[in-house]
Amino acid sequence: MAHMGRILKWPKAKSAVLAAGIMARYGYERLGGWRRMVSLRMPERRNALGGPATSAPEFA
């Protein structure tokens, strides 16, 4: 984060705000934001398209 601030030639205060924002986002995802996005549950209808399962033709 400090390296990015130096590359962009930002003042130290602006670099510190950038670092704080990134760390806050990281903390949010660690505490519960990420789990909410990746939670899995069973679909309401298991066979949403209807028909029977078909196998793919074999190519030899």
C-alpha positions as CSV (number, residue, x, y, z in Angstrom):
1,M,0.0,0.0,0.0
2,A,2.8,2.4,0.8
3,H,4.5,1.4,-2.5
4,M,1.4,2.2,-4.4
5,G,1.3,5.6,-2.8
6,R,4.9,6.3,-3.8
7,I,4.2,5.2,-7.3
8,L,1.3,7.6,-7.6
9,K,3.3,10.3,-5.8
10,W,0.6,10.9,-3.3
11,P,1.2,12.7,0.0
12,K,1.7,10.6,3.1
13,A,-1.8,11.5,4.4
14,K,-3.5,10.4,1.2
15,S,-1.5,7.1,1.3
16,A,-2.5,6.6,4.9
17,V,-6.2,7.0,3.9
18,L,-5.7,4.5,1.1
19,A,-4.1,2.0,3.5
20,A,-6.9,2.5,6.1
21,G,-9.5,1.9,3.4
22,I,-7.9,-1.3,2.2
23,M,-7.5,-2.6,5.7
24,A,-11.1,-1.7,6.6
25,R,-12.4,-3.6,3.5
26,Y,-10.2,-6.6,4.4
27,G,-11.6,-6.6,8.0
28,Y,-15.2,-6.4,6.7
29,E,-14.7,-9.4,4.5
30,R,-13.0,-11.4,7.2
31,L,-15.8,-10.7,9.7
32,G,-18.7,-11.7,7.6
33,G,-18.9,-10.0,4.2
34,W,-17.3,-12.9,2.3
35,R,-19.3,-15.7,3.9
36,R,-22.5,-14.0,2.9
37,M,-21.5,-13.9,-0.8
38,V,-20.4,-17.5,-1.0
39,S,-23.0,-19.3,1.0
40,L,-24.5,-22.3,-0.8
41,R,-28.0,-23.7,-0.5
42,M,-30.0,-26.3,-2.3
43,P,-32.0,-24.9,-5.4
44,E,-35.7,-24.7,-5.1
45,R,-36.2,-27.0,-8.1
46,R,-33.6,-29.7,-8.6
47,N,-34.4,-30.2,-12.3
48,A,-35.2,-26.7,-13.5
49,L,-35.1,-27.6,-17.2
50,G,-37.4,-30.5,-17.0
51,G,-36.5,-33.5,-19.1
52,P,-34.4,-36.5,-18.2
53,A,-30.6,-36.3,-18.0
54,T,-28.9,-37.1,-21.3
55,S,-25.3,-38.2,-21.7
56,A,-23.0,-36.5,-24.1
57,P,-22.0,-38.4,-27.3
58,E,-18.6,-40.0,-27.2
59,F,-16.0,-38.9,-29.7
60,A,-13.2,-41.4,-30.4
